[in-house]
Amino acid sequence: MSSPLESPGSPALITTSTTSMPSLAKFQRPGEDGGWYVLVDPAGRYPAQARSERAFDFGPAIRSVIFLICIVGCGVWAAHDKASTPVALLFFLLGGCGGVVIGGALSALVTRLPVTWRRADERPRLRVGPADERAWRLCETVAVLAATNSWTDKTVDPQRRAPAILWAAVGRSLAVERQYLDAQRALGHESLHDLGRETLARVERERESLDAIELNLRTVLATAQDIDRQRERRAREREKRAEERELRTRMAGNLGSAVEPTESDQHADVSAGMAAEAEAIAELLAASDMLLHDLD
């Protein structure tokens, strides 16, 4: 998803999104609390009206360019070898008149050239801020869900229904809140009082449905997080059992590099003999020094 347009000199945006759900991203300024979510239609549907509004006909522009080129070209050709400026200007005007005829004939050959212009990221999108309480909670819930390993590897929601549900629920939530504010204002008008009450009743029913959607998404999130915790616990248990097997094998002497206790005892005896031998040699050297000293 492309980031929203930034004003010149604005701080860089911090983007939080997941590759598993590209239709939802969170944007935030450095040091800013909250930020905002940008949600696009995961199905990539383009409204027909929007498609027709972005159709451009380049035919008139091409005809105008051909017409001007013929006028200027014929005028320059007619005046290029004239010595004096007034005469050159006169022939330029005469050549331009001939260019009008030629340009009109050539431009008439250019038919209508409609071209539909659409940017690659020009999908319907919604912006959700913390003030949109229910829509914000829905985005927060699904953003955390998209970050779980069990959702990423399609253990949870393998059909990837969460993005479409979020798109529909957030759109309905924003529309319902606008309808609620309009209905509250309508109650202040006697002629709109009945319509306002009907709208409030419809808003209440919509809110009940949105409550159910929010609860269900939170249940899916809790399940995904529980699966991740179970996987992490099993991974730790497997690592612990592998370590136990390795230590048991090493301590049981099944490896070729294992040290036998009897071999250690033998080395201890040898080292003790070496120490006694060194002490005896030291005593002999001391006695020899004393004898040599007496002879001197």
KEKE-3310 file (N, C-alpha, C; in steps of 0.2 Angstrom, whole numbers, plus 5000, padded with zeros to 4 digits):
npx = (5004:5003:5009:5000:4998:5011:5013:5024:5040:5035:5037:5045:5035:5031:5028:5018:5015:5010:5016:5007:4995:4992:4982:4980:4987:4996:5000:5011:5017:5034:5035:5022:5006:4995:4992:4986:4975:4976:4965:4962:4952:4951:4948:4950:4941:4935:4925:4912:4908:4919:4928:4924:4924:4938:4942:4950:4950:4962:4962:4958:4969:4979:4975:4976:4990:4995:4989:4995:5008:5008:5004:5015:5026:5024:5024:5037:5044:5040:5046:5059:5070:5070:5076:5074:5066:5052:5047:5050:5041:5029:5028:5029:5016:5008:5012:5008:4994:4992:4996:4986:4976:4982:4984:4971:4966:4974:4972:4959:4959:4963:4955:4944:4952:4951:4957:4959:4963:4972:4979:4991:4989:4976:4964:4948:4948:4949:4951:4956:4955:4959:4948:4937:4930:4925:4928:4942:4945:4942:4951:4963:4962:4962:4974:4983:4980:4984:4998:5001:5008:5001:4990:4997:5003:4992:4985:4975:4960:4961:4955:4956:4947:4946:4952:4942:4930:4934:4935:4922:4916:4922:4919:4905:4904:4909:4900:4888:4890:4890:4877:4871:4874:4868:4855:4853:4853:4842:4832:4830:4822:4805:4798:4807:4807:4801:4808:4821:4820:4817:4829:4838:4834:4837:4851:4854:4851:4861:4873:4872:4875:4888:4894:4893:4902:4914:4916:4917:4929:4938:4938:4943:4956:4960:4961:4970:4982:4983:4986:4998:5005:5004:5012:5024:5027:5028:5039:5049:5049:5053:5066:5071:5070:5078:5091:5092:5093:5105:5114:5112:5117:5131:5135:5133:5143:5143:5148:5163:5172:5170:5175:5183:5180:5190:5201:5204:5207:5219:5227:5228:5235:5247:5251:5253:5264:5273:5274:5279:5291:5297:5298:5308:5319:5321:5326:5337:5345:5346:5354:5366:5370:5374:5384:5394:5396:5402:5414:5420)
npy = (4994:5011:5026:5039:5055:5068:5083:5097:5097:5090:5079:5063:5048:5035:5019:5005:4990:4974:4960:4950:4955:4966:4976:4984:4997:5006:5023:5035:5049:5054:5053:5055:5052:5038:5040:5035:5024:5017:5010:4999:4993:4976:4968:4975:4982:4993:5007:5010:5022:5030:5025:5030:5044:5046:5045:5051:5061:5062:5067:5080:5088:5083:5086:5100:5102:5097:5106:5119:5116:5115:5128:5136:5129:5131:5145:5148:5141:5148:5161:5160:5163:5176:5193:5206:5211:5216:5210:5197:5195:5197:5186:5176:5177:5174:5161:5155:5156:5147:5136:5135:5129:5117:5112:5111:5101:5090:5088:5085:5071:5065:5055:5052:5049:5041:5039:5030:5034:5029:5027:5016:5013:5017:5013:5011:5019:5020:5031:5030:5036:5039:5045:5039:5028:5014:5009:5011:5002:4990:4990:4990:4977:4968:4971:4967:4953:4950:4950:4939:4923:4911:4916:4921:4910:4904:4895:4899:4906:4902:4905:4918:4929:4939:4952:4957:4957:4966:4978:4979:4981:4992:5002:5002:5006:5019:5025:5023:5031:5043:5044:5043:5056:5064:5060:5064:5078:5080:5077:5089:5096:5099:5094:5084:5075:5062:5055:5056:5048:5035:5033:5033:5021:5012:5014:5009:4995:4992:4995:4984:4973:4977:4976:4962:4958:4964:4957:4944:4945:4948:4936:4927:4933:4930:4916:4914:4919:4911:4899:4902:4903:4890:4884:4890:4885:4871:4871:4875:4864:4854:4858:4857:4843:4839:4844:4837:4824:4825:4828:4817:4807:4811:4811:4797:4791:4786:4792:4793:4802:4802:4802:4790:4785:4777:4780:4793:4791:4785:4794:4803:4796:4795:4809:4811:4804:4810:4822:4818:4814:4825:4833:4824:4826:4839:4839:4832:4840:4851:4845:4842:4855:4859:4850:4854:4867:4864:4858:4869)
npz = (5000:4996:5004:5012:5004:5008:5016:5010:5019:5030:5044:5043:5039:5050:5046:5050:5045:5038:5028:5026:5026:5016:5014:5025:5034:5046:5050:5057:5064:5070:5087:5089:5096:5094:5079:5063:5053:5037:5026:5013:4999:4999:4989:4978:4970:4957:4956:4944:4940:4944:4936:4923:4925:4924:4911:4897:4882:4870:4858:4853:4858:4851:4838:4839:4841:4828:4820:4824:4821:4807:4803:4808:4803:4788:4787:4792:4782:4770:4773:4775:4766:4763:4762:4769:4784:4785:4773:4775:4786:4779:4770:4779:4785:4774:4771:4783:4782:4772:4779:4788:4780:4776:4789:4794:4786:4789:4803:4803:4800:4812:4823:4837:4852:4865:4882:4896:4912:4926:4942:4949:4962:4965:4973:4981:4997:5015:5029:5046:5061:5079:5084:5078:5086:5086:5073:5074:5084:5078:5067:5075:5081:5070:5065:5074:5073:5060:5063:5069:5070:5067:5059:5048:5042:5038:5046:5054:5049:5034:5022:5021:5025:5034:5030:5021:5029:5038:5030:5026:5038:5044:5035:5036:5050:5050:5042:5049:5061:5055:5051:5063:5069:5060:5062:5075:5074:5066:5074:5080:5072:5068:5057:5053:5063:5064:5054:5059:5071:5065:5059:5070:5076:5066:5066:5078:5077:5067:5075:5084:5076:5072:5084:5086:5076:5080:5092:5087:5079:5089:5096:5086:5085:5099:5098:5088:5095:5106:5099:5094:5106:5111:5102:5104:5117:5114:5106:5115:5124:5115:5112:5125:5127:5117:5122:5134:5129:5122:5133:5141:5132:5131:5145:5148:5142:5129:5118:5108:5113:5126:5144:5154:5171:5177:5169:5172:5186:5185:5178:5189:5198:5191:5190:5204:5207:5199:5206:5218:5213:5209:5221:5227:5218:5221:5234:5233:5225:5234:5244:5237:5234:5247:5250:5241:5245:5258:5254:5248)
capx = (5000:5007:5008:4996:5002:5013:5014:5032:5043:5032:5041:5044:5030:5033:5023:5017:5010:5012:5015:5002:4988:4994:4976:4979:4993:4996:5005:5012:5023:5038:5033:5015:5002:4989:4993:4980:4975:4973:4962:4960:4947:4956:4946:4953:4936:4934:4918:4911:4908:4926:4932:4922:4927:4945:4943:4952:4951:4968:4961:4958:4975:4984:4973:4979:4997:4996:4987:5000:5014:5007:5005:5022:5031:5023:5026:5044:5047:5039:5050:5066:5075:5069:5082:5072:5061:5045:5045:5049:5035:5023:5028:5027:5009:5005:5013:5004:4987:4992:4997:4979:4972:4985:4983:4964:4965:4978:4970:4953:4961:4964:4949:4943:4957:4949:4962:4957:4969:4971:4985:4991:4986:4970:4959:4944:4952:4947:4956:4953:4958:4957:4941:4932:4932:4923:4932:4949:4946:4942:4958:4968:4961:4964:4982:4987:4979:4989:5005:5002:5011:4996:4986:5002:5004:4985:4982:4969:4957:4964:4952:4958:4941:4947:4952:4935:4926:4936:4934:4915:4914:4924:4915:4898:4904:4910:4893:4883:4891:4888:4870:4869:4875:4863:4848:4852:4852:4835:4827:4828:4817:4799:4797:4811:4807:4800:4814:4826:4819:4818:4836:4841:4832:4841:4858:4855:4852:4868:4878:4872:4878:4895:4896:4894:4908:4920:4917:4920:4936:4942:4938:4948:4963:4962:4962:4977:4987:4983:4989:5005:5008:5005:5018:5031:5028:5030:5045:5053:5049:5057:5073:5073:5071:5084:5096:5092:5096:5112:5118:5112:5122:5137:5137:5133:5149:5141:5152:5170:5176:5169:5181:5181:5183:5196:5207:5205:5211:5226:5231:5229:5241:5253:5253:5255:5271:5277:5275:5284:5298:5300:5301:5314:5324:5323:5329:5344:5349:5348:5359:5372:5373:5377:5391:5398:5398:5407:5420:5423)
capy = (5000:5017:5030:5045:5061:5072:5090:5098:5099:5086:5074:5056:5044:5028:5014:4999:4985:4967:4958:4945:4959:4973:4981:4988:4999:5011:5028:5038:5054:5052:5056:5056:5047:5036:5040:5033:5018:5018:5003:4999:4987:4970:4965:4979:4984:5000:5009:5011:5030:5033:5024:5034:5051:5047:5044:5057:5061:5066:5069:5088:5090:5081:5090:5107:5102:5097:5113:5124:5114:5116:5135:5139:5127:5134:5152:5148:5139:5154:5167:5158:5166:5183:5197:5211:5209:5217:5205:5190:5194:5196:5179:5171:5177:5171:5154:5153:5155:5141:5131:5134:5125:5111:5109:5109:5095:5084:5087:5081:5064:5062:5054:5053:5045:5041:5035:5029:5036:5026:5026:5009:5012:5021:5009:5015:5018:5023:5033:5029:5039:5037:5048:5034:5023:5007:5008:5011:4996:4985:4990:4987:4970:4964:4972:4962:4947:4949:4949:4932:4917:4906:4919:4922:4903:4902:4890:4903:4910:4900:4908:4925:4932:4944:4959:4959:4958:4972:4983:4981:4983:4999:5006:5003:5009:5026:5027:5023:5036:5049:5044:5045:5063:5067:5059:5068:5085:5080:5078:5096:5099:5095:5090:5078:5071:5054:5052:5055:5042:5029:5033:5031:5014:5008:5014:5004:4988:4992:4994:4978:4969:4978:4973:4955:4957:4965:4951:4938:4946:4947:4928:4924:4935:4926:4909:4914:4920:4905:4894:4904:4902:4883:4882:4892:4881:4865:4872:4875:4858:4850:4860:4855:4836:4838:4845:4831:4818:4826:4828:4810:4803:4813:4808:4790:4788:4783:4796:4791:4807:4802:4801:4785:4787:4774:4783:4799:4789:4783:4801:4806:4793:4797:4815:4811:4801:4816:4827:4815:4813:4832:4834:4821:4829:4846:4838:4830:4846:4855:4841:4843:4862:4859:4847:4858:4872:4862:4857:4875)
capz = (5000:4996:5010:5010:5002:5014:5014:5010:5026:5036:5046:5039:5042:5053:5044:5053:5041:5038:5021:5026:5025:5013:5013:5031:5036:5051:5049:5063:5064:5076:5093:5089:5099:5090:5071:5059:5049:5030:5024:5006:4997:4998:4982:4972:4965:4955:4955:4937:4939:4945:4930:4917:4926:4923:4904:4894:4875:4868:4851:4852:4859:4845:4832:4840:4839:4821:4817:4825:4817:4800:4802:4810:4798:4782:4788:4792:4775:4765:4774:4777:4761:4762:4765:4774:4789:4783:4767:4778:4790:4775:4768:4785:4786:4769:4772:4789:4779:4768:4784:4791:4776:4777:4796:4795:4782:4792:4809:4802:4800:4818:4826:4844:4856:4873:4886:4903:4916:4933:4945:4951:4969:4965:4975:4986:5003:5021:5034:5052:5067:5086:5086:5076:5091:5084:5067:5077:5088:5073:5064:5080:5082:5064:5064:5079:5071:5055:5065:5072:5065:5065:5054:5043:5039:5036:5051:5056:5043:5028:5016:5021:5025:5039:5027:5018:5034:5041:5025:5026:5045:5045:5031:5039:5056:5049:5039:5055:5065:5052:5051:5070:5070:5056:5065:5081:5072:5063:5080:5082:5067:5069:5051:5052:5069:5063:5050:5064:5075:5061:5057:5076:5077:5061:5068:5084:5074:5064:5080:5087:5071:5072:5090:5085:5071:5084:5096:5083:5077:5095:5097:5081:5088:5105:5096:5085:5100:5110:5095:5094:5113:5112:5097:5107:5122:5112:5103:5120:5126:5110:5113:5131:5127:5113:5126:5139:5125:5121:5139:5143:5128:5133:5152:5148:5139:5122:5113:5108:5117:5133:5148:5158:5177:5178:5166:5176:5192:5183:5177:5195:5201:5188:5192:5211:5206:5196:5211:5223:5210:5208:5227:5228:5215:5224:5240:5231:5223:5240:5247:5233:5235:5254:5250:5237:5249:5263:5251:5247)
cpx = (5004:5005:5004:5001:5004:5014:5022:5034:5040:5037:5040:5039:5033:5027:5024:5012:5013:5011:5010:4995:4990:4988:4976:4986:4992:5001:5005:5018:5027:5036:5026:5011:4996:4991:4986:4981:4973:4971:4960:4955:4952:4954:4948:4947:4936:4927:4917:4911:4915:4930:4930:4924:4934:4947:4945:4953:4957:4967:4961:4965:4980:4982:4976:4986:4998:4994:4992:5006:5014:5008:5012:5027:5030:5025:5033:5047:5046:5044:5057:5072:5074:5074:5079:5066:5054:5043:5045:5043:5029:5023:5026:5019:5005:5006:5009:4997:4987:4993:4990:4975:4975:4983:4976:4963:4968:4974:4963:4953:4961:4957:4949:4948:4956:4955:4960:4963:4968:4978:4985:4988:4979:4964:4955:4948:4948:4952:4953:4957:4956:4950:4936:4933:4931:4928:4940:4950:4946:4949:4963:4968:4964:4972:4986:4986:4983:4996:5006:5004:5006:4991:4991:5002:4997:4982:4975:4966:4960:4961:4953:4951:4941:4947:4946:4930:4928:4934:4926:4913:4916:4920:4908:4898:4905:4903:4888:4884:4889:4880:4867:4869:4869:4856:4847:4850:4844:4830:4825:4824:4811:4797:4801:4811:4806:4805:4820:4826:4819:4825:4840:4840:4836:4849:4859:4855:4859:4873:4878:4876:4886:4898:4898:4901:4914:4921:4920:4927:4940:4943:4943:4955:4965:4964:4969:4983:4988:4987:4997:5009:5009:5011:5024:5032:5031:5037:5051:5054:5053:5064:5075:5074:5077:5091:5097:5095:5103:5116:5118:5117:5129:5140:5137:5139:5148:5145:5159:5174:5175:5175:5179:5184:5189:5202:5209:5209:5218:5230:5232:5235:5247:5256:5255:5262:5275:5279:5280:5291:5301:5302:5307:5320:5326:5327:5336:5348:5351:5354:5366:5375:5376:5384:5396:5401:5403:5414:5424:5426)
cpy = (5006:5022:5036:5051:5065:5079:5092:5100:5095:5081:5067:5052:5037:5024:5008:4995:4978:4965:4953:4949:4966:4978:4985:4990:5005:5016:5032:5043:5052:5056:5058:5050:5045:5035:5038:5027:5020:5011:5004:4993:4981:4967:4969:4981:4992:5002:5011:5019:5033:5031:5028:5042:5051:5045:5051:5056:5065:5068:5076:5090:5089:5085:5097:5107:5102:5103:5118:5122:5116:5124:5138:5136:5130:5141:5152:5146:5145:5160:5166:5162:5173:5188:5202:5208:5210:5212:5198:5189:5193:5189:5174:5171:5174:5163:5151:5152:5149:5135:5130:5129:5118:5107:5107:5102:5089:5083:5084:5074:5061:5061:5054:5047:5045:5036:5035:5030:5033:5025:5019:5008:5016:5016:5013:5014:5022:5025:5033:5032:5037:5039:5043:5028:5016:5005:5007:5004:4990:4984:4988:4980:4966:4965:4968:4955:4945:4948:4943:4927:4913:4909:4920:4916:4900:4896:4893:4907:4908:4903:4915:4930:4939:4951:4961:4960:4965:4978:4985:4984:4990:5004:5007:5007:5017:5029:5028:5029:5043:5050:5045:5052:5066:5066:5063:5076:5085:5080:5085:5100:5095:5091:5084:5073:5063:5051:5051:5049:5035:5028:5030:5023:5010:5008:5009:4997:4987:4991:4987:4973:4970:4976:4966:4954:4958:4959:4945:4939:4945:4940:4925:4926:4931:4919:4909:4915:4914:4899:4895:4902:4894:4881:4884:4887:4874:4865:4872:4868:4853:4852:4857:4847:4835:4839:4839:4825:4819:4825:4820:4806:4805:4810:4801:4787:4785:4786:4793:4796:4807:4800:4796:4787:4783:4777:4790:4797:4788:4789:4804:4803:4795:4804:4816:4809:4806:4821:4825:4815:4820:4834:4831:4824:4836:4845:4836:4836:4851:4852:4842:4850:4862:4856:4851:4864:4870:4861:4864:4878)
cpz = (5000:5002:5007:5008:5008:5011:5014:5017:5031:5038:5043:5043:5045:5050:5047:5049:5041:5030:5021:5025:5022:5012:5019:5033:5041:5050:5055:5062:5070:5082:5094:5092:5094:5083:5068:5055:5042:5028:5017:5004:4995:4991:4976:4967:4964:4954:4947:4935:4939:4939:4924:4919:4925:4916:4901:4886:4873:4861:4850:4853:4854:4839:4833:4838:4832:4818:4818:4821:4810:4799:4803:4804:4791:4782:4788:4785:4770:4766:4775:4772:4760:4766:4770:4778:4787:4778:4770:4782:4785:4772:4773:4786:4780:4769:4778:4786:4775:4773:4787:4787:4776:4784:4797:4792:4786:4799:4809:4802:4806:4822:4834:4847:4863:4876:4893:4908:4923:4936:4948:4958:4970:4967:4980:4993:5009:5026:5041:5057:5074:5087:5083:5080:5089:5078:5069:5080:5083:5069:5069:5081:5076:5063:5068:5076:5065:5057:5068:5067:5063:5060:5048:5039:5037:5040:5053:5050:5036:5022:5016:5021:5030:5035:5024:5023:5037:5036:5026:5033:5046:5041:5034:5046:5055:5046:5045:5059:5062:5052:5058:5071:5066:5059:5072:5079:5069:5068:5082:5077:5067:5063:5049:5058:5068:5059:5055:5068:5072:5060:5064:5077:5072:5063:5074:5082:5071:5069:5083:5082:5071:5079:5090:5081:5075:5089:5093:5081:5083:5097:5092:5083:5094:5103:5093:5090:5104:5106:5095:5101:5114:5107:5101:5113:5120:5109:5109:5123:5122:5111:5120:5131:5123:5118:5131:5135:5124:5127:5142:5139:5130:5140:5152:5145:5132:5117:5113:5112:5124:5138:5153:5165:5179:5175:5170:5183:5190:5182:5184:5199:5198:5190:5199:5211:5204:5201:5216:5220:5210:5215:5229:5225:5218:5230:5238:5229:5229:5243:5244:5234:5242:5254:5246:5241:5255:5260:5249:5253)
residu = (MET:SER:SER:PRO:LEU:GLU:SER:PRO:GLY:SER:PRO:ALA:LEU:ILE:THR:THR:SER:THR:THR:SER:MET:PRO:SER:LEU:ALA:LYS:PHE:GLN:ARG:PRO:GLY:GLU:ASP:GLY:GLY:TRP:TYR:VAL:LEU:VAL:ASP:PRO:ALA:GLY:ARG:TYR:PRO:ALA:GLN:ALA:ARG:SER:GLU:ARG:ALA:PHE:ASP:PHE:GLY:PRO:ALA:ILE:ARG:SER:VAL:ILE:PHE:LEU:ILE:CYS:ILE:VAL:GLY:CYS:GLY:VAL:TRP:ALA:ALA:HIS:ASP:LYS:ALA:SER:THR:PRO:VAL:ALA:LEU:LEU:PHE:PHE:LEU:LEU:GLY:GLY:CYS:GLY:GLY:VAL:VAL:ILE:GLY:GLY:ALA:LEU:SER:ALA:LEU:VAL:THR:ARG:LEU:PRO:VAL:THR:TRP:ARG:ARG:ALA:ASP:GLU:ARG:PRO:ARG:LEU:ARG:VAL:GLY:PRO:ALA:ASP:GLU:ARG:ALA:TRP:ARG:LEU:CYS:GLU:THR:VAL:ALA:VAL:LEU:ALA:ALA:THR:ASN:SER:TRP:THR:ASP:LYS:THR:VAL:ASP:PRO:GLN:ARG:ARG:ALA:PRO:ALA:ILE:LEU:TRP:ALA:ALA:VAL:GLY:ARG:SER:LEU:ALA:VAL:GLU:ARG:GLN:TYR:LEU:ASP:ALA:GLN:ARG:ALA:LEU:GLY:HIS:GLU:SER:LEU:HIS:ASP:LEU:GLY:ARG:GLU:THR:LEU:ALA:ARG:VAL:GLU:ARG:GLU:ARG:GLU:SER:LEU:ASP:ALA:ILE:GLU:LEU:ASN:LEU:ARG:THR:VAL:LEU:ALA:THR:ALA:GLN:ASP:ILE:ASP:ARG:GLN:ARG:GLU:ARG:ARG:ALA:ARG:GLU:ARG:GLU:LYS:ARG:ALA:GLU:GLU:ARG:GLU:LEU:ARG:THR:ARG:MET:ALA:GLY:ASN:LEU:GLY:SER:ALA:VAL:GLU:PRO:THR:GLU:SER:ASP:GLN:HIS:ALA:ASP:VAL:SER:ALA:GLY:MET:ALA:ALA:GLU:ALA:GLU:ALA:ILE:ALA:GLU:LEU:LEU:ALA:ALA:SER:ASP:MET:LEU:LEU:HIS:ASP:LEU:ASP)
# end
